[in-house]
Amino acid sequence: MNDLELRKVILQLVKACNRSRTNLMGANAAIQAMSTMTPAERKALTSEQIKSELKNIQQQLAQQPDPNGVEIEKVLSGDGDYLEPLRKFVSGLHW
Protein backbone atom coordinates (compact mmCIF):
# COMPACT_ATOMS: atom_id res chain seq x y z
CA MET A 1 0.00 0.00 0.00
CA ASN A 2 1.46 3.34 -0.97
CA ASP A 3 1.17 6.59 0.98
CA LEU A 4 -1.76 7.90 -1.07
CA GLU A 5 -3.77 4.73 -0.52
CA LEU A 6 -2.98 4.82 3.19
CA ARG A 7 -4.09 8.46 3.39
CA LYS A 8 -7.38 7.57 1.71
CA VAL A 9 -8.03 4.72 4.14
CA ILE A 10 -7.18 6.88 7.17
CA LEU A 11 -9.33 9.71 5.81
CA GLN A 12 -12.32 7.37 5.51
CA LEU A 13 -11.79 6.21 9.10
CA VAL A 14 -11.53 9.80 10.33
CA LYS A 15 -14.75 10.73 8.51
CA ALA A 16 -16.50 7.72 10.05
CA CYS A 17 -15.19 8.74 13.46
CA ASN A 18 -16.47 12.29 12.96
CA ARG A 19 -19.93 11.00 11.93
CA SER A 20 -20.01 8.73 14.97
CA ARG A 21 -19.04 11.65 17.19
CA THR A 22 -21.92 13.72 15.81
CA ASN A 23 -24.37 10.84 16.24
CA LEU A 24 -23.25 10.13 19.80
CA MET A 25 -23.36 13.78 20.81
CA GLY A 26 -26.84 14.07 19.31
CA ALA A 27 -28.07 11.00 21.15
CA ASN A 28 -26.56 12.29 24.38
CA ALA A 29 -28.25 15.69 23.98
CA ALA A 30 -31.62 14.04 23.26
CA ILE A 31 -31.30 11.80 26.31
CA GLN A 32 -30.35 14.76 28.48
CA ALA A 33 -33.36 16.70 27.23
CA MET A 34 -35.65 13.77 27.99
CA SER A 35 -34.15 13.37 31.45
CA THR A 36 -35.45 16.82 32.41
CA MET A 37 -39.01 15.88 31.47
CA THR A 38 -41.56 14.58 33.88
CA PRO A 39 -42.47 10.89 33.63
CA ALA A 40 -45.79 11.87 32.05
CA GLU A 41 -44.05 14.00 29.41
CA ARG A 42 -41.63 11.18 28.58
CA LYS A 43 -44.48 8.69 28.33
CA ALA A 44 -46.33 11.00 25.92
CA LEU A 45 -43.36 11.14 23.52
CA THR A 46 -43.71 9.20 20.31
CA SER A 47 -40.80 7.55 18.54
CA GLU A 48 -41.33 9.98 15.64
CA GLN A 49 -40.95 12.97 17.99
CA ILE A 50 -37.76 11.52 19.43
CA LYS A 51 -36.34 10.78 15.96
CA SER A 52 -37.25 14.27 14.77
CA GLU A 53 -35.58 15.92 17.75
CA LEU A 54 -32.51 13.75 17.35
CA LYS A 55 -32.29 14.69 13.67
CA ASN A 56 -32.57 18.40 14.52
CA ILE A 57 -29.81 18.13 17.10
CA GLN A 58 -27.55 16.19 14.73
CA GLN A 59 -28.08 18.79 11.99
CA GLN A 60 -27.08 21.54 14.42
CA LEU A 61 -23.99 19.60 15.46
CA ALA A 62 -23.03 18.96 11.82
CA GLN A 63 -22.96 22.73 11.29
CA GLN A 64 -20.43 23.01 14.12
CA PRO A 65 -17.82 20.40 13.18
CA ASP A 66 -15.01 19.47 15.50
CA PRO A 67 -12.03 21.71 14.60
CA ASN A 68 -9.59 18.81 15.09
CA GLY A 69 -11.64 16.63 12.76
CA VAL A 70 -11.73 19.35 10.10
CA GLU A 71 -7.98 19.89 10.46
CA ILE A 72 -7.02 16.23 10.08
CA GLU A 73 -9.36 15.80 7.09
CA LYS A 74 -7.66 18.78 5.44
CA VAL A 75 -4.18 17.42 6.22
CA LEU A 76 -5.05 13.95 4.93
CA SER A 77 -6.48 15.43 1.74
CA GLY A 78 -3.15 17.13 1.02
CA ASP A 79 0.30 15.71 0.55
CA GLY A 80 2.15 17.03 3.61
CA ASP A 81 3.13 15.12 6.73
CA TYR A 82 0.07 13.78 8.54
CA LEU A 83 1.54 11.76 11.39
CA GLU A 84 1.68 14.50 14.06
CA PRO A 85 -1.76 15.95 13.21
CA LEU A 86 -3.15 12.41 13.28
CA ARG A 87 -1.62 11.81 16.72
CA LYS A 88 -3.20 15.08 17.92
CA PHE A 89 -6.58 14.05 16.53
CA VAL A 90 -6.45 10.60 18.12
CA SER A 91 -5.28 11.96 21.48
CA GLY A 92 -8.36 14.20 21.54
CA LEU A 93 -10.81 11.34 21.16
CA HIS A 94 -12.65 10.47 24.33
CA TRP A 95 -15.26 7.77 24.15
C-alpha positions in Angstrom: 0.0 0.0 0.0 1.5 3.3 -1.0 1.2 6.6 1.0 -1.8 7.9 -1.1 -3.8 4.7 -0.5 -3.0 4.8 3.2 -4.1 8.5 3.4 -7.4 7.6 1.7 -8.0 4.7 4.1 -7.2 6.9 7.2 -9.3 9.7 5.8 -12.3 7.4 5.5 -11.8 6.2 9.1 -11.5 9.8 10.3 -14.7 10.7 8.5 -16.5 7.7 10.0 -15.2 8.7 13.5 -16.5 12.3 13.0 -19.9 11.0 11.9 -20.0 8.7 15.0 -19.0 11.6 17.2 -21.9 13.7 15.8 -24.4 10.8 16.2 -23.3 10.1 19.8 -23.4 13.8 20.8 -26.8 14.1 19.3 -28.1 11.0 21.2 -26.6 12.3 24.4 -28.3 15.7 24.0 -31.6 14.0 23.3 -31.3 11.8 26.3 -30.3 14.8 28.5 -33.4 16.7 27.2 -35.7 13.8 28.0 -34.1 13.4 31.5 -35.4 16.8 32.4 -39.0 15.9 31.5 -41.6 14.6 33.9 -42.5 10.9 33.6 -45.8 11.9 32.0 -44.0 14.0 29.4 -41.6 11.2 28.6 -44.5 8.7 28.3 -46.3 11.0 25.9 -43.4 11.1 23.5 -43.7 9.2 20.3 -40.8 7.5 18.5 -41.3 10.0 15.6 -41.0 13.0 18.0 -37.8 11.5 19.4 -36.3 10.8 16.0 -37.3 14.3 14.8 -35.6 15.9 17.8 -32.5 13.8 17.3 -32.3 14.7 13.7 -32.6 18.4 14.5 -29.8 18.1 17.1 -27.5 16.2 14.7 -28.1 18.8 12.0 -27.1 21.5 14.4 -24.0 19.6 15.5 -23.0 19.0 11.8 -23.0 22.7 11.3 -20.4 23.0 14.1 -17.8 20.4 13.2 -15.0 19.5 15.5 -12.0 21.7 14.6 -9.6 18.8 15.1 -11.6 16.6 12.8 -11.7 19.3 10.1 -8.0 19.9 10.5 -7.0 16.2 10.1 -9.4 15.8 7.1 -7.7 18.8 5.4 -4.2 17.4 6.2 -5.0 14.0 4.9 -6.5 15.4 1.7 -3.1 17.1 1.0 0.3 15.7 0.6 2.1 17.0 3.6 3.1 15.1 6.7 0.1 13.8 8.5 1.5 11.8 11.4 1.7 14.5 14.1 -1.8 15.9 13.2 -3.2 12.4 13.3 -1.6 11.8 16.7 -3.2 15.1 17.9 -6.6 14.0 16.5 -6.4 10.6 18.1 -5.3 12.0 21.5 -8.4 14.2 21.5 -10.8 11.3 21.2 -12.7 10.5 24.3 -15.3 7.8 24.1 
